[in-house]
Amino acid sequence: MAEKRGAGRDGYHHGDLRQAMLDAAEAVLAERGVGGFTLRECARRAGVSAAAPAHHFGNLAGLLTAVATLGFDDISDAMEAAAAQASATGGCRLAAICQAYLETALARPGRFRVVFGRRELDTSDPEMQRAGTRAFGILVAETRAHRAGPAAPPPGPPPEGTAAAPDFAEILLVWSLTHGFTMLLIDGQFDFLVGEAGTGTLLDLFSGRLMQLLVAAVAPDPALAKRRYDG
């Protein structure tokens, strides 16, 4: 949609400039990655001047922050849906959320790199803080529920002072292993194992066993963890 100039020099009218910029940002990330991401290119694809996005995002960091917020919410939505599905089928909720994290990142690696990358983000943005807290809260709650056993009440939000909790090492292990495996896949570090067969083959070969090892590692009873993972 072309930009329509208004009365002022920088005036414009765009049916939904914010969404158009986010759509353009996703396209640029998919084609060029985070390293080739610029506000000017996003504005060009949205059909507006380079100055127009300042109305919604302020600057490049503002647009990247909005993308990161979407990324956090995507991960959270996927993890919650996976956990609910695991409960319905008798599967392991912790393994399910880790698999959902992995698959969501692989579906949109550009967005995932913004969430956890080194490009500038506005860490004070309340929406991004909310989204990040939600995602981490799911990880914390499901790790603790897994360690407590199947008779534990449904997981809730993590309490204040999580970093000082005695089980924080287990929480970090779950995140570190899942995130590390995800990044190695995105970066193509395992491609030599399967050649041209691709990431799908890697997932088929390794992700299931990896999740099994993970849930056993953080369970108070490894035998119980195996039963819960196997359903």
N, C-alpha and C positions, 0 to 999 in steps of 0.2 A: 504494500500500500504506500503510495507516494505521500510525502509530507505536504501539508497545506499550510502556507504561511498566513499568519494573522496580521493584526494591526501593528504589533511591535516588531522590532528587528529580529528578535529571537522567538517571536510568537510561532506557534505551530498547532496543528490539530491532527491527532492520530487517534483512530478509533479506540485502541488500547495499546498505548505506547509501551507500558510496562511489560505486558505479555509479549508484544512484538520483539522487544529487546531481549527478553529471556529466551524466546524461541531462536533468535539470531545467535545468542550466546551459546546455546546448545549446539547449533550447527557449526559454529566456528570451533568449538571444543572438539567436536567429532572429527572435523577435517584437519585441524591444525594443532590440536592439543593445547595444553596450558601455555607452552612456550610461544605459540603463535597467536595468542589471544590479545586483541586490542579493542579498546572502546570504539575507536574510529571504524574498524571493520564491522563490529556489531551494529553500529548506527547505519552504516552503508547498507547492510543487508536488511535492516528494518525499514529502510527508505526514508530516513530522517537525517538532519544535519548532525555533525559531530557534537554540537552543543546541546541538542535537544534532550538527550538522556539525563542530563544533570537535574532535570525537573523531578525525576523519580529516584535516581541513584546517586547523584552528587558527583561521583567520579568512578574510575575503574574499580577501586576497592569496593564501592557500594554495589556495583553490578555483580562482582565476584561473590560478595557476601550474600546477595540474594540467591545466587546459584548454589552456594554452599548450604544455605538454609533448605532449599529444595532437596539437596542431596541427603542431608540428615533426615528429613521427613520421609524420603523414599526408603531409606534404610530402616527407619522405625516402623513404617507401615508394613514393609516386607517381613520384618522380624515378628511383629505382632500377629500377622496372618499365618506365618509358619508355625508359631507357637500354638495358636488355636487349632490349626490342622493336626499338629502332633498330638494334642490333647484328645481330639476327636477320634484319632486312629490308634491311640495307645503308644505313640512313638516318644522319642526323647525330645523334650522341648528345647533343651540347651543345644543339642546337635542341630535341631531345626533352625534356630535363630542364627547359628554360625553359618549354616549353608545358605540361608537367605541373605545374609550380609555379603557373602562371597558372590552369589549370583547377581545381586543388585549392582554391585560394583562392576562386575564384568559386563553387564548390560549397558552401562554408561560410564566407561572408564574416565572420560574427560571430566565429567561432573565429580566423580570420586576423587580425582586428583586435585580438584579445587577444594573439596572438603578437607583433605588432609595434606595439601601441598604447601609450597613455600611462597606462593603469591600472596600479596597483601590482602588481608581481610579486616573488616571492622569487628574486632572481637567484643566490642561494647554493644553491638547491635542486639536489642532485646529479643528479636525474633530468632536470630541465629543462636543466641544463648539458650532460648527455650528449646529449639530443635536439637541442639547438641546435648542438652541435659536429658531430654526425653530418650534419645538413642542410647546414651550411656546408662541411663536408669534401667532400660530393658535388659541390657547386658548384666548389670549388677544383680537385678532381681532374679533373673533366670539362673545365674550362677549360684546364688544363695539357695534358691529353691531346689536346684539339683543336688547341692551338698546336703540339704536338710532331709531329702528323701521324699518318696511319693505321698507320704501321709501329711506333709507340710501344707499349710494354708496357701492359697493362690499368691503368687509373688506380687508385691506392691512396690511403690517407689523407694529408692534407696534413702536411708536416713542421712541426716547431716553428719559430717565427719567420716564419710565412707573411706577416705584415704588412710585413716588411722585404724580402720577395722582390722581384726586379726586375719580375716579371709581375703584381704586385698591382694595378696600375692596370687591367689587362685584367680581372682577377677582379672588381674593383669595378664596372667598366663592365657586365659581364654581369648582376650582381646589381641594380645601379641601374636599368638599362633594364627588366629583367624586372619588378622590384618596382614601379617607378614606373608602368609601363603597367597592371599589375594594380590598383594603388590607384586610378588614374584611372578604370578600368572600374567598380570597386566603388562609387566615389563618384558614378558617373553623369555624369562630366565630358564624356564623348563622346556622350551621348545625343542632343545636338542634330544630330549627323551622320546619324542613322538614324531619328529620331522614335520611333514606337511599335514599330519593328521589333525592338528589344531588343539585348541583349548578344551573342546568338548571331550576329546579322548583323555586328556589329563584329568579332567574332573571325574570321568568314569573310572579311571585307574586308581586315583589317589584320594579324592575328597572323602569318600565314605569311610575308608580306613583311617584317615586322618581325624575325622570327627569322632570315631570310635576311641582312638587313643586319647583324644582331648577330654572327652567326658569321663573316661576312666581316670585320667590324671587328677581331676579336681573333685572326684567323688570320695566321700569318706570310706566307702566300701567298694573296691574295684569290681568285685563279683556282682554287687547290686547294680553298678553302673552298666556292666555288660548286659545284664538282663533288661534294664530299662532301655538301653540303646537298641537291642535286638527286638524289643517290643514283645 
